[in-house]
Amino acid sequence: MEEFLLRTLERDYKRGRGQSQLTTAEDYQPSNSQPGDGDKDTIFLQRLHELRARHERRRSQAIASDPECGSYKSLIVENMKFDDGRWHTFQKVVNFSARTAREIRHSSGSCQLCELVWSVVDKCHDSVQDLNTCKVHVHLLINDESFRPEGVLIVLDGDEFQVAETLNLWPAEEADCHQIRSSHPSDSSSPEIWSIMSNCLSTCLNQHKACREDLEETWLPTRLIDVGVRSDPREPRVILSASIKTTEEHPPVDYLTLSHRWGTSRFATLKKSNVSDLERRIPAKGLSQTFRDAIRVCHQLCVRYLWIDSLCIIQDCPDDWSREASMMAKVYQNSFCTLAASEATKSHQGLFRKRDTTLFTPLRILYQSATRDPEQYICLYDSWLHSTEQAPLSKRGWVLQEHRLSPRTIHFATPMFWECRELIASEAEPAGIYPGGKHAWQSKKIQSPAAEHIDLLAQWDLAFTNFSECALTRPGDKLVAISGVARVIAAKLEDEYLGGIWRKNIAKGLLWKSTWTLDTRETSRPASYIAPSWSWSSIEGPVSSCWIGSGDLVRSFIDFIEAKVFPLAGDPFGQLEYGYLDVRGKIFVLPVNAIEELYERKPESPDPDVYSGSSSSTSENQEIFDISLDAPAQTDWISRKTYFLPVAEVENMWDPAEDCFQGLLIQKSINQWPFPFTGTPRMYERVGMGVARSGADASKVAEKISLWTHPPWPAEELEIFRLV
């Protein structure tokens, strides 16, 4: 807590407004001084000293919360949805009265629960700009069957944002069996933490069959960094892996991979001009702190070789870059373990750090209701998403395949996480996060379909959906940056890859939609060609597969005739020059007035779901027909006629009465394509997606889609179209 307070006060002070805030908060006033007495540093230290003393006194008391923190009342809540997409239904929620973020910070010095809540608020400090106006709502979530508490929902409600976070609850006896650790070192490089990570590694190597799949024991990247061993450290140098002897006397070697953000820091990179120099030695001044820490981990794990992209690929040689980029899948699949610099935005920030441990230190609380005797519970913040998938590193597009393909990853985050194909654990929960529990996080690492719960298409859908939310320095790298995952999926599916979708699953592959909101950038099509319009990869910005959380395809309305992509450099998984898809189906005209009504944009609305890539029509119209535009600002539906091409009927897994017809919004292509063909059918470009409710009366649907009739349609009404 001491470091947490120091960090909070320092941050406020540096913002230039912290001093005025502190002098108005009575809780932070030393009893023997007044604002303005002495110099600022003296006052700062006095306040910090008093808060530390109060913190120590409070730690010695076995109290769970301060009764003055807020009143309690009951309310009915149905179908509460968490950010992770899991649905829970609760009959009752015990609600703390809403308080400002400043009030929470004020009481964090005397109430352990408020301290934990404030840690969550502080974690979101980039959003919380005004502590006086940000409201903090705290809800205790009660299961409707067992009537036992299951979690604490914290909602931060500001003028222009809303953030929801979850604290998990376990009965104390379950938490004790689960080996939740009660204290943590403030330094993430502590031997105590490395003991936990080493135990996870040992368990994985000895017990996890899935983590050994797809391993080619003798395969090595073209280049590696030789860092020596702990007993014989030496200056690191770049070597050609072909020079490493692998015989019976010299068994195959292991290597670690580093996943990091380059940032704006200066560090050594491999170039044509310095290859021979770096093969002799990499100067210490050329190693960023992250690189030095990675070498330290190599010595800790007794692994002599390290792979870092900037030092193992010649950065100013396009041929070398293309060749090595095409082998990314093997580089990470065959890595002993990947080190993820999850929290570092620049290379000089390193892997290790001093940190406040409040957020992942368990808190014992006493729960008592009118119908149950007092019970002790353990309260712990669910750090997994924030520390990994929402961490700075995961916003970089190239990182997705580095994470998904590696059999093992150590996430250098707060707290530290271990992830392999069979286990997600942390320094707070070394036995695994919710092992066997209904809230268990599943690893997103690509796995063999031999496993009972593995669906390769679902893995791909989730991968490209997550990937679309990431940033790339060069938009032209889009297909290359996910090519490693695509190669692995293609081999396992035994299917042909077509610039983002799969030949054997054309209908499913076409059904994706843009998902931008006020909080994300609006989707658009880049100026330079990336992929055919029917591929999700042709869009810049967040998109989502329509099959995530959906039911199965009931029937297809298109006949697949032919598909072809033309790689720019001969690699079908890399950059494309052109591509087309020929299908037979039926199209319907979508009138301009229907599009305008369905796609009514309201930027003044505070609801991000209204100003989004989806229509914002009335609920009645949405039940009948709805649309989503791929690139709203670039779509001309006034002067260009828009059509609806039904692709498939899709079941609603929650309500069979809500099955729907999903299809593409298309317009005739006005672009010049490089490969004209004799007898080419009419060419169209995708501009969006439409959904019609299959249970609606056909005449009602026809009010939105001209001359609509429900399928099936006579063969003579079907036409052949080329989608480009």
C-alpha positions in Angstrom: 0.0 0.0 0.0 2.9 2.4 0.8 4.1 2.3 -2.8 0.5 2.6 -4.1 -0.1 5.8 -2.1 3.3 7.2 -3.1 2.5 6.5 -6.8 -1.0 8.0 -6.5 0.3 11.2 -4.8 3.2 11.6 -7.2 0.9 11.2 -10.2 -1.5 13.8 -9.0 1.3 16.1 -8.1 2.9 15.8 -11.6 -0.5 16.4 -13.2 -0.3 19.9 -11.8 -3.6 19.7 -10.0 -2.8 17.2 -7.3 -1.7 19.7 -4.7 -5.0 21.6 -4.8 -6.9 18.3 -4.6 -5.0 17.2 -1.6 -5.5 20.4 0.3 -9.2 20.0 0.0 -9.4 16.4 1.2 -9.5 16.3 5.0 -8.4 12.7 5.0 -5.0 13.7 3.7 -4.3 16.5 6.2 -1.6 15.8 8.8 -3.0 16.6 12.2 -0.2 18.9 13.1 0.1 21.0 9.9 -2.0 23.2 7.7 -2.0 23.5 3.9 0.8 25.8 2.9 3.0 25.2 6.0 6.6 24.7 5.0 7.7 23.7 1.5 5.8 21.3 -0.7 8.2 18.4 -0.3 7.8 18.6 3.5 4.0 18.6 3.4 4.1 15.8 0.9 6.2 13.6 3.1 4.2 14.4 6.2 1.0 13.4 4.5 2.6 10.2 3.2 4.0 9.4 6.6 0.5 9.7 8.3 -1.1 7.6 5.6 1.5 4.9 6.1 0.9 4.9 9.8 -2.8 4.7 9.4 -2.4 1.9 6.9 -0.3 -0.2 9.3 -2.9 0.3 12.1 -5.7 -0.8 9.8 -3.8 -3.9 8.7 -3.6 -5.0 12.3 -7.4 -5.0 12.6 -9.5 -7.9 11.2 -12.3 -5.8 9.7 -13.7 -6.2 6.2 -15.4 -2.8 5.6 -16.3 0.5 7.2 -20.0 0.7 7.9 -19.9 4.4 7.0 -18.9 3.6 3.4 -22.5 3.6 2.2 -26.0 2.5 2.8 -27.4 -0.8 1.5 -30.5 -1.5 -0.4 -32.0 -4.3 -2.5 -33.0 -4.1 -6.1 -34.0 -6.6 -8.9 -31.6 -7.0 -11.8 -32.1 -9.4 -14.7 -29.6 -10.6 -17.3 -26.5 -8.7 -16.2 -23.8 -8.9 -18.9 -20.1 -8.8 -18.1 -17.5 -7.4 -20.5 -16.1 -10.8 -21.2 -19.4 -11.9 -22.8 -20.5 -14.3 -20.1 -24.1 -14.0 -19.0 -25.3 -14.3 -15.5 -28.8 -13.9 -14.1 -29.1 -12.7 -10.5 -32.3 -12.2 -8.5 -30.8 -9.7 -6.1 -27.9 -7.2 -6.1 -26.8 -5.5 -2.9 -26.0 -2.0 -4.0 -23.6 0.4 -2.3 -24.9 4.0 -2.8 -23.0 5.7 -5.6 -20.0 7.7 -4.5 -17.5 9.9 -6.2 -14.0 8.6 -7.0 -12.7 11.2 -4.6 -14.8 9.8 -1.8 -13.6 6.3 -2.5 -10.0 7.6 -2.4 -10.8 9.4 0.9 -12.0 6.2 2.6 -9.4 3.9 1.1 -7.1 4.7 4.0 -9.5 3.2 6.5 -11.5 0.6 4.6 -9.9 -2.4 3.0 -12.8 -2.8 0.5 -12.6 0.8 -0.5 -8.8 0.4 -0.9 -9.4 -2.4 -3.4 -12.1 -0.4 -5.2 -9.8 2.6 -5.4 -7.1 0.4 -6.9 -9.6 -0.5 -9.6 -10.4 3.2 -10.1 -6.8 4.2 -10.2 -6.1 1.5 -12.8 -8.4 3.4 -15.1 -6.9 6.8 -14.4 -6.5 7.5 -18.1 -10.3 7.6 -18.3 -11.0 9.1 -14.9 -9.9 12.7 -15.3 -12.1 14.3 -12.7 -12.4 12.5 -9.3 -15.3 14.8 -8.3 -17.6 14.0 -11.2 -16.7 10.3 -11.7 -19.4 8.2 -9.9 -18.4 4.8 -8.6 -21.2 2.2 -8.3 -20.4 -1.0 -6.3 -22.8 -4.0 -6.5 -22.6 -7.3 -4.7 -23.9 -9.9 -7.1 -26.0 -12.7 -5.5 -26.6 -16.0 -7.3 -30.3 -16.6 -7.8 -30.1 -20.3 -6.9 -27.7 -20.6 -4.0 -28.3 -17.1 -2.7 -24.6 -16.8 -2.1 -22.5 -13.9 -3.4 -20.5 -14.5 -6.5 -18.8 -11.2 -7.2 -18.5 -7.5 -6.9 -19.3 -5.4 -9.9 -17.6 -1.9 -10.0 -19.0 0.5 -12.5 -17.2 3.8 -13.1 -19.6 6.4 -14.6 -18.0 9.5 -16.0 -19.2 12.3 -18.3 -18.0 10.6 -21.5 -17.2 7.1 -20.5 -18.4 4.0 -18.6 -16.1 1.2 -17.4 -17.1 -2.0 -15.7 -14.7 -4.2 -13.7 -15.3 -7.4 -11.7 -14.0 -8.6 -8.3 -14.4 -12.3 -7.8 -15.6 -13.9 -4.6 -15.0 -17.4 -3.2 -16.1 -19.0 0.1 -13.0 -18.8 2.3 -12.6 -22.5 2.5 -12.6 -22.9 -1.3 -10.0 -20.1 -1.6 -7.7 -21.8 0.9 -7.9 -25.1 -1.1 -7.3 -23.1 -4.2 -3.9 -21.9 -2.8 -4.6 -18.2 -3.3 -1.5 -16.4 -2.0 -2.1 -13.8 0.6 0.9 -11.5 0.0 3.2 -10.6 -2.8 6.6 -9.0 -3.2 6.7 -5.5 -4.6 9.4 -6.3 -7.1 8.4 -8.5 -10.0 11.9 -9.9 -10.3 11.7 -11.5 -6.8 12.9 -15.1 -6.5 9.5 -15.9 -4.9 7.8 -15.1 -8.2 10.3 -17.0 -10.2 9.8 -20.0 -8.1 6.1 -20.0 -9.0 6.8 -19.5 -12.8 9.4 -22.4 -12.6 6.8 -24.6 -11.0 4.4 -23.8 -13.8 7.0 -24.6 -16.4 7.9 -27.9 -14.7 4.3 -28.9 -14.6 3.8 -28.1 -18.2 6.9 -30.0 -19.4 6.0 -33.1 -17.4 2.3 -33.2 -17.6 0.8 -31.3 -20.6 0.6 -33.3 -23.7 -1.1 -30.5 -25.7 1.9 -28.2 -25.1 4.2 -30.7 -26.9 2.1 -31.0 -30.0 3.3 -29.5 -33.3 6.9 -29.3 -31.9 9.7 -29.9 -34.5 12.5 -30.7 -32.1 15.3 -30.1 -34.6 13.9 -27.0 -36.2 15.6 -23.7 -35.4 15.1 -20.1 -36.8 17.7 -18.9 -39.3 19.4 -16.7 -36.6 19.5 -16.8 -32.8 21.2 -14.7 -30.1 23.7 -16.6 -28.1 23.5 -15.2 -24.6 25.7 -17.8 -22.9 24.7 -19.5 -19.6 24.4 -18.2 -16.1 27.6 -19.9 -14.9 29.5 -18.6 -17.9 27.9 -15.3 -19.0 29.3 -13.7 -22.1 28.5 -10.8 -24.5 25.6 -11.7 -26.6 26.0 -12.2 -30.3 24.0 -13.1 -33.3 24.7 -16.5 -34.7 23.5 -18.6 -37.7 21.6 -21.5 -36.2 23.1 -23.8 -38.8 26.3 -23.5 -36.8 24.8 -25.1 -33.7 25.7 -28.8 -33.5 22.7 -31.1 -32.9 23.9 -34.7 -32.6 23.4 -37.5 -30.1 26.1 -35.9 -28.0 24.6 -32.5 -28.6 20.8 -32.8 -28.3 18.4 -30.3 -29.9 18.6 -26.9 -28.2 15.9 -24.7 -26.8 15.4 -21.0 -27.4 13.2 -18.3 -26.0 11.3 -15.7 -28.0 10.6 -12.1 -27.0 7.3 -10.4 -27.7 7.7 -6.7 -27.2 6.7 -3.2 -28.5 9.5 -1.3 -30.2 8.2 2.1 -29.3 10.4 5.1 -30.0 13.4 3.9 -28.0 16.8 3.5 -29.7 18.3 0.1 -29.7 20.4 -2.1 -31.9 18.8 -3.7 -34.9 20.2 -6.1 -37.5 21.0 -4.4 -40.8 23.0 -5.3 -43.9 25.8 -3.0 -42.8 26.3 -4.4 -39.3 25.7 -8.2 -39.7 29.3 -9.1 -39.3 29.7 -6.7 -36.3 26.7 -8.2 -34.4 27.9 -11.7 -35.1 31.0 -10.9 -33.1 29.2 -9.1 -30.3 26.2 -7.0 -29.5 27.4 -3.9 -27.6 25.8 -3.4 -24.2 24.7 0.1 -25.2 22.8 -1.4 -28.1 20.7 -3.6 -25.7 17.5 -2.0 -24.4 16.4 -2.7 -20.9 13.8 -5.2 -22.2 16.5 -7.1 -24.1 18.7 -7.2 -21.0 15.9 -8.5 -18.9 15.1 -11.1 -21.5 18.8 -12.3 -21.3 18.4 -12.4 -17.5 15.4 -14.7 -17.9 17.3 -16.9 -20.3 20.0 -17.4 -17.6 17.2 -18.0 -15.0 15.6 -20.7 -17.1 19.0 -22.2 -18.2 18.2 -21.5 -21.9 21.2 -20.4 -23.9 19.5 -19.0 -27.0 17.1 -16.1 -27.6 15.1 -14.9 -30.6 14.3 -11.2 -31.0 12.8 -10.0 -34.2 14.9 -6.8 -34.4 18.1 -8.7 -34.0 17.3 -11.9 -35.9 15.8 -10.4 -39.1 17.7 -8.0 -41.4 15.5 -5.0 -41.1 16.6 -3.2 -44.3 16.6 -6.3 -46.5 13.1 -6.9 -48.0 14.0 -10.4 -49.2 15.3 -11.5 -45.8 12.3 -9.8 -44.1 9.8 -11.6 -46.4 11.6 -15.0 -46.0 11.7 -14.7 -42.2 8.1 -13.4 -41.9 6.9 -16.4 -43.8 8.4 -18.6 -41.0 6.9 -16.8 -38.0 4.5 -19.7 -37.3 7.5 -22.1 -36.9 9.5 -19.6 -34.9 6.8 -19.3 -32.2 5.4 -22.8 -32.4 8.9 -24.3 -31.7 9.8 -21.7 -29.0 10.5 -23.1 -25.6 8.6 -20.2 -24.1 7.7 -16.6 -25.1 8.5 -13.7 -22.9 5.7 -11.1 -23.2 6.6 -7.5 -22.2 2.9 -6.9 -21.6 3.1 -3.6 -19.8 6.0 -1.9 -21.6 5.1 0.6 -24.3 8.8 1.3 -25.0 11.8 -1.0 -25.2 13.7 0.8 -22.5 11.0 0.1 -19.8 12.0 -3.6 -19.4 10.2 -6.7 -18.2 10.5 -6.2 -14.4 9.1 -3.4 -12.3 8.2 -2.2 -8.8 4.5 -2.4 -8.4 1.6 -1.9 -6.0 0.2 -5.3 -5.1 -3.2 -4.1 -3.6 -5.1 -5.0 -6.7 -4.2 -8.7 -6.6 -3.9 -9.2 -2.9 -6.9 -11.2 -1.6 -9.3 -9.5 0.8 -11.4 -11.3 3.4 -14.9 -10.0 3.7 -17.8 -11.1 6.0 -21.1 -11.6 4.2 -24.3 -11.8 6.3 -27.9 -11.8 5.1 -31.3 -12.3 6.8 -31.4 -15.9 5.7 -27.8 -17.1 6.1 -25.3 -17.2 9.0 -22.2 -15.0 8.6 -19.8 -16.4 6.0 -16.2 -15.4 5.2 -15.4 -14.8 1.5 -12.2 -14.0 -0.4 -12.4 -11.1 -2.7 -9.9 -10.8 -5.6 -9.7 -8.6 -8.7 -9.9 -10.6 -12.0 -6.7 -9.3 -13.6 -6.4 -11.6 -16.5 -8.0 -9.5 -19.3 -6.5 -6.2 -18.1 -3.0 -7.7 -17.7 -2.9 -9.6 -20.9 -5.4 -8.9 -23.7 -6.0 -5.3 -22.7 -2.3 -4.6 -22.0 -0.3 -2.2 -24.2 1.5 -5.1 -25.8 -1.7 -6.7 -27.1 -2.6 -3.5 -29.0 0.2 -4.3 -31.5 -1.0 -6.4 -34.5 2.0 -8.6 -34.8 1.7 -9.8 -31.2 -1.5 -11.8 -31.7 0.3 -14.6 -33.6 3.2 -14.4 -31.2 0.8 -15.2 -28.4 -1.5 -17.7 -30.1 1.2 -19.9 -31.6 3.6 -20.1 -28.7 3.1 -23.2 -26.6 4.0 -21.3 -23.4 4.0 -17.6 -22.5 5.1 -15.7 -19.4 3.2 -12.4 -19.2 5.3 -9.8 -17.5 2.4 -7.9 -16.1 0.9 -6.9 -12.8 0.5 -9.6 -11.5 2.8 -12.0 -13.5 0.9 -14.6 -15.5 1.8 -18.1 -16.8 -0.1 -19.3 -19.9 0.2 -22.5 -21.8 -2.3 -24.6 -23.8 -3.5 -26.4 -20.6 -3.0 -23.9 -17.8 -3.5 -20.2 -17.0 -2.0 -19.3 -13.6 -0.6 -16.2 -11.9 1.5 -15.4 -8.9 -1.7 -14.7 -7.0 -3.3 -18.1 -8.1 -0.4 -20.4 -8.8 -2.6 -23.5 -9.0 -4.5 -22.0 -11.9 -7.2 -19.4 -12.3 -10.5 -21.0 -11.3 -9.4 -24.5 -12.2 -12.5 -26.5 -13.1 -14.7 -23.6 -12.2 -17.5 -22.1 -14.3 -15.7 -18.8 -14.6 -12.4 -20.4 -15.9 -10.6 -18.5 -18.6 -9.7 -20.7 -21.6 -6.4 -20.2 -23.3 -6.7 -18.8 -26.8 -3.6 -20.6 -28.0 -4.1 -22.5 -31.2 -4.6 -26.2 -30.3 -5.1 -29.4 -32.1 -8.7 -30.3 -33.0 -8.1 -33.7 -31.3 -9.0 -32.0 -28.1 -12.7 -32.4 -27.3 -13.5 -28.7 -26.9 -11.5 -27.4 -29.8 -13.1 -25.9 -32.9 -10.5 -24.6 -35.4 -12.9 -22.4 -37.3 -14.0 -20.8 -34.0 -10.4 -20.3 -33.1 -9.8 -18.5 -36.4 -13.0 -16.4 -36.0 -11.8 -15.3 -32.6 -8.3 -14.6 -33.8 -9.2 -12.3 -36.7 -11.8 -10.6 -34.6 -9.2 -9.8 -31.9 -6.6 -9.0 -34.6 -8.8 -6.4 -36.2 -8.8 -4.3 -33.0 -5.0 -4.1 -33.0 -2.8 -1.5 -34.7 -0.2 -2.0 -37.5 2.4 0.6 -38.4 2.0 -0.4 -42.1 -1.5 -1.4 -43.2 0.0 -3.4 -46.0 1.3 -5.9 -43.4 -2.2 -6.9 -42.4 -2.3 -10.4 -44.0 1.4 -11.0 -43.3 1.0 -10.2 -39.6 -1.6 -12.9 -39.1 -0.1 -15.3 -41.7 1.5 -17.5 -39.0 -1.9 -18.3 -37.5 -3.4 -18.8 -40.9 -0.7 -21.3 -42.0 -1.3 -23.4 -38.8 -5.1 -23.4 -39.2 -4.8 -24.2 -42.9 -2.7 -27.2 -42.2 -5.0 -28.5 -39.5 -8.2 -27.8 -41.5 -6.6 -29.1 -44.7 -8.3 -26.2 -46.4 -7.3 -23.5 -48.9 -6.8 -20.0 -47.5 -8.4 -17.2 -49.5 -7.2 -13.9 -48.1 -8.9 -14.3 -44.8 -11.5 -16.9 -45.4 -11.6 -20.7 -46.2 -12.6 -22.4 -49.4 -14.6 -25.2 -47.7 -16.4 -22.7 -45.6 -17.2 -19.8 -48.0 -20.7 -19.0 -46.7 -19.5 -18.8 -43.1 -16.4 -16.8 -44.1 -18.4 -14.1 -45.8 -20.5 -13.4 -42.7 -18.7 -10.8 -40.7 -19.5 -7.2 -39.7 -17.9 -4.0 -38.7 -18.2 -3.3 -34.9 -16.9 0.2 -34.4 -18.4 2.4 -31.8 -17.7 5.9 -30.3 -14.9 4.3 -28.3 -13.1 2.9 -31.4 -12.1 4.3 -34.8 -14.6 4.1 -37.5 -14.0 1.3 -40.0 -12.8 2.2 -43.4 -11.2 0.8 -46.5 -7.5 1.7 -47.0 -6.4 3.6 -50.1 -4.0 0.8 -51.2 -5.4 -2.6 -52.0 -5.2 -5.2 -49.2 -7.8 -7.9 -50.0 -11.0 -8.4 -51.9 -14.0 -6.5 -50.4 -15.6 -9.8 -49.3 -12.8 -10.4 -46.9 -12.7 -9.0 -43.4 -9.0 -8.1 -44.0 -10.1 -5.4 -46.6 -11.3 -3.3 -43.7 -9.3 -1.1 -41.3 -10.8 -1.1 -37.8 -12.7 -3.5 -35.6 -14.7 -6.3 -37.3 -16.3 -9.4 -35.8 -17.2 -12.8 -37.1 -21.0 -13.3 -37.0 -20.3 -16.8 -35.7 -18.9 -15.9 -32.3 -21.7 -16.8 -29.8 -24.0 -17.7 -32.7 -25.7 -20.9 -33.7 -25.1 -23.1 -36.7 -25.7 -22.5 -40.4 -29.1 -23.9 -41.2 -28.9 -23.7 -45.0 -26.9 -21.8 -47.6 -28.5 -19.6 -50.3 -25.4 -19.3 -52.6 -23.7 -21.8 -54.8 -20.0 -21.5 -54.8 -18.5 -21.6 -58.3 -14.9 -20.4 -58.1 -12.6 -18.4 -55.9 -9.0 -17.2 -56.7 -6.5 -14.9 -55.1 -3.3 -13.6 -56.7 -0.4 -13.2 -54.2 1.8 -10.2 -54.7 5.0 -12.2 -54.1 3.9 -15.8 -54.6 2.9 -16.4 -50.9 -0.9 -17.1 -50.7 -0.7 -16.2 -47.0 1.0 -12.8 -47.7 0.1 -9.6 -49.5 -2.4 -9.9 -52.4 -2.7 -8.1 -55.7 -6.2 -9.2 -56.5 -8.9 -11.7 -55.7 -12.4 -12.7 -56.8 -15.2 -15.0 -55.8 -17.9 -16.3 -58.2 -21.2 -17.4 -56.7 -24.8 -18.1 -57.9 -27.6 -16.5 -55.9 -30.4 -14.0 -55.9 -30.2 -10.3 -55.2 -32.8 -7.8 -54.1 -32.7 -4.0 -54.5 -32.4 -2.1 -51.2 -34.1 1.3 -51.7 -32.3 4.5 -50.7 -35.0 5.5 -48.2 -34.8 2.1 -46.5 -31.0 2.5 -46.1 -31.4 6.0 -44.7 -34.0 4.9 -42.3 -32.0 1.8 -41.2 -28.7 3.7 -41.0 -29.6 6.7 -39.0 -26.4 8.0 -37.4 -26.7 10.0 -34.1 -23.3 11.3 -33.0 -24.9 13.4 -30.2 -26.2 10.2 -28.5 -24.2 9.1 -25.4 -25.1 5.5 -26.1 -22.2 4.0 -28.1 -24.4 1.3 -29.5 -26.5 4.0 -31.3 -23.5 5.6 -33.1 -22.0 2.5 -34.5 -21.6 0.5 -37.6 -25.0 -1.0 -37.1 -28.3 0.7 -37.9 -30.1 2.6 -35.2 -33.6 2.1 -36.4 -36.6 1.5 -34.2 -36.7 -1.9 -32.4 -39.6 -2.9 -34.5 -37.7 -2.4 -37.7 -34.6 -4.0 -36.3 -36.6 -7.1 -35.6 -37.5 -7.3 -39.3 -34.3 -6.1 -41.1 -31.1 -4.6 -40.0 -27.9 -3.5 -41.7 -24.2 -2.8 -41.0 -22.0 -0.8 -43.3 -18.3 -1.8 -43.7 -17.0 1.7 -44.3 -19.7 4.2 -43.5 -18.0 7.4 -44.6 -16.9 5.9 -47.9 -20.2 4.3 -48.9 -22.4 6.1 -51.5 -25.9 4.7 -51.3 -27.5 7.8 -52.9 -26.0 7.7 -56.5 -25.1 4.0 -56.5 -27.7 1.3 -56.3 -27.4 -1.1 -53.3 -28.4 -4.8 -53.4 -29.0 -7.5 -50.7 -27.5 -10.9 -51.5 -28.8 -13.5 -49.0 -26.0 -15.9 -48.1 -27.4 -18.2 -45.4 -30.0 -18.9 -42.8 -28.5 -18.9 -39.3 -30.0 -20.3 -36.2 -30.3 -18.3 -33.0 -28.9 -20.6 -30.3 -30.9 -18.8 -27.6 -34.2 -18.5 -29.3 -35.2 -20.7 -32.4 -38.0 -18.2 -33.2 -35.3 -15.6 -33.9 -33.5 -17.4 -36.7 -32.5 -15.1 -39.5 -31.4 -14.7 -43.1 -27.9 -13.1 -43.2 -26.4 -11.7 -46.4 -24.2 -9.1 -48.0 -24.9 -5.5 -49.1 -23.3 -5.2 -52.5 -22.9 -2.5 -55.2 -21.7 -2.8 -58.8 -17.9 -2.4 -59.0 -16.7 0.8 -60.6 -13.0 0.0 -60.2 -10.6 -1.2 -62.9 -9.3 -4.7 -62.2 -5.9 -6.1 -63.4 -7.2 -9.3 -64.8 -10.2 -8.9 -67.3 -11.7 -12.2 -68.3 -13.8 -13.1 -71.3 -17.3 -13.8 -70.3 -16.8 -12.4 -66.8 -20.1 -12.1 -64.9 -21.2 -8.8 -63.5 -18.8 -7.6 -60.8 -19.9 -6.4 -57.4 -18.1 -5.1 -54.3 -19.3 -5.7 -50.8 -20.3 -2.6 -48.8 -21.9 -4.1 -45.8 -24.1 -6.8 -44.3 -27.8 -7.3 -43.8 -29.9 -9.4 -41.5 -33.6 -10.3 -42.0 -35.6 -12.2 -39.5 -36.8 -15.4 -41.0 -39.8 -15.6 -38.8 -41.1 -12.2 -40.0 -43.9 -11.9 -42.5 -42.5 -11.7 -46.0 -44.6 -8.6 -46.8 -43.1 -6.8 -43.8 -39.6 -7.6 -45.0 -40.6 -6.4 -48.5 -41.3 -3.0 -47.0 -37.5 -2.7 -46.5 -36.2 -4.9 -49.3 -37.9 -4.5 -52.7 -39.8 -7.5 -54.0 -38.6 -9.7 -51.2 -39.9 -13.2 -51.0 -38.9 -15.9 -48.5 -36.6 -18.7 -49.8 -36.3 -21.0 -51.6 -36.3 -19.1 -54.9 -36.8 -20.6 -58.4 -33.6 -21.6 -60.2 -34.4 -19.3 -63.1 -34.3 -16.3 -60.7 -30.7 -17.0 -59.7 -27.7 -15.3 -61.3 -24.0 -15.6 -61.3 -22.1 -12.8 -59.7 -18.4 -12.0 -59.3 -17.5 -10.5 -56.0 -14.2 -8.5 -56.0 
